[in-house]
Amino acid sequence: MWQGTIQNVLCIGAGYVGGPTMAVLADRCPDVRVTVVDVDSARIRAWNSSSLPIFEPGLDEIVRRRRGKNLFFSSDVAGSIQKADVIFVCVNTPTKQYGYGAGYAADLQYVEQTARTILQNATDDKIVVEKSTVPVRTAKAIERILCSQGTQGMHFEVLSNPEFMAEGTAVRDLLEPDRVLIGSRETPAGVGARRLLADLYARWIPRERILETNVWSSELSKLAANAFLAQRISSINSISALCEKTGADVEEVARAVGMDSRIGSKFLKAGVGFGGSCFRKDILNLVYLCRNYGLDEVADYWESVVRLNDYQKQRFVESIIEHMFHTVAGKKIAILGFAFKPDTGDTRDAPAIFVCRKLLEERARLAIVDPQALENARKDLKGIDDGVEYDEDVYRAVEGAHAIVLVTEWKEFLDLDFERIYSLMEKPAFVFDGRNLFDPDKLARIGFQVFPVGKIKRSTL
């Protein structure tokens, strides 16, 4: 049924996944027409402008190179569906905030709406690809929707092709992925569609990195991968708490542990906690699935990863208040970094949101600095930001501040003149390094009271 090559690709959803993924696909396959559609016309206008709606290193160059040639951003959803051979579904799947499963289950309303839109507008056979992170067996639900009114001679094949890119390194991850995972039904039509998509990726990715599996394994692999990564962060953060009590250094412990080839060193960086749109959401989704299947012990295990992350953020804030003489009321605190990680403007579930809200509850005054995320920071703190300044200049932000709180490890912060910063701050001047970015001994020699994560306090006093 599925023969030849893919000529026309459509992506429904122009967000952090759809935009970069399709830009790289268009760049690597210049003979394939790639269209990205979204119901948000403002977002489409941004993709067609000189100021893209998201920041990713290297993305702007690729979009400018391919846009108008074989990469198009459009609001014509219906017409684009009719022309497409393959349709990628890259819509949001947030944690459900209402009704049954609230706080845990994935909200699949946008996936369902997309499937219904495809059904209403398709005029011939389509390969529909789940790119969004979804619960295992979502493909079955999509199949049922696509076949709910009779296909009138059309055939829809649903594949799972989860994304494994990381924000901040998305372009590199898409160009040189560790693996590409494609899942399908083990039917002749399913295997044929799967191999057709694999052939498209093989135009720039080695075949040995393209894994073909059944659709359920593919769907679950994405949830499992994010759960494992978050688990490592919570594991080292749990050790950081013990290090602070015992005098051990969490970076030395992480180095010793990570040199074990069975463990490895990646994702063993202690800090204020993980954030972003994926880890928490996907683990809670996994917890919900486990409870739904009666696997309560398994659910409890994975939920503990999220609880530990919440504890780490709370512990960090409590340390700030405790060491600043048990009150931050009226004191100016400079927040360095608001994005959930460096090299992105994304602030979804960023630890900085929790930290800032808690400090504002304690009546602190905040000056927030971030190279890319200030606009999102304003949105995240809207309504509670009477005592907040937003600034792109670190030295202006720290003037008159009692403390610096580093939440995001932007490389720009490594080149700061801390002698100058110290002279601008109130004394004693505190530094709470939530990512262990700075040299604590160097700062202590200048005169700062330094509180890293998982290490003893550094001070000349």
C-alpha angles and dihedrals in degrees: 000000000000109000138149122024137309111262105166124041125186128192119196106205125045099207137112092306105034099045100051094036094054093042091057092043090053091047094051095041106040092169092059119085109228121192127184118198133184136173088227101088092187090059091050090050089052092052088052092049135075090257110065118210093238134040120229125153109255096007097104092056093051094047092049090048096052106024112112092014106068100331118079135175115205146163092213098105098162097048092045092052091053093054098043128103093188127026120200115204108215102161129137119276103186126176109278112255100189142048126351113013094011112171094019117039122080114252103233098179092112092049090051092047090051093050091050091048090052091050092049095051108030117108100178143017117316137189106217115200124199105219096156116088106259138169117270112275094028088123088066091056091049090050091052092051093048091051097038097101099032119270097244091225094318123122124211120196116193118209132183115224107161121196119241100183123125123223111250091033098042098124093049091045091051094047095045108020124178086229144342114222122204121179128187143158111283092242127113090255093045095048090045093053091045092053092047090057090044089055089055093053091043089069088083107003123073113252093236089064093054109089120197118198143144117295097248093053090050094051093048094044092066093053091044093049093053091044091053093049093049090046091059091051092050090046094056091041090055088054090048090063090054091046091057090054097046106035094249118138113237093209091055090047091048091050092051093046094043094054088068101100090216090061109028129199104264120112092011095116112123118219148129091305142278125289139166133105097288120045102057094036095049095045092050088049089052090049090051092050092049093050090046089057093045095254097133096156091053090047091051091051094055095040088058088066090062093043091053090050091052089048091052093054092047091047091052093053092046089053091054093051095042096051094044089067094276095291136076096173110140092359121127115234123187112218111205109202130006105184114098089246137359124278094035137080092214114123100173108142089347114173087230090069091059093042094049095045092051093048091048089051086057088053097249121155113235135204109192123202125186130149095220113008108061094106091052091044090058090053093047093052097036112141096019100055102093088119096044132103121192115209140166092203115081095196092054090047095052095048107119092359122145094205146014117220114193111202104157122042100224110173088228088073092061092071097054121131100237094182087062092042091052091052091054097050134083115254134281087040114205130203119193105189107199093181103035089241098141132065100252095198092053091051092046091054089055089054106264125139099231126199114182124181114266095004137091120267117273117215142139091216 
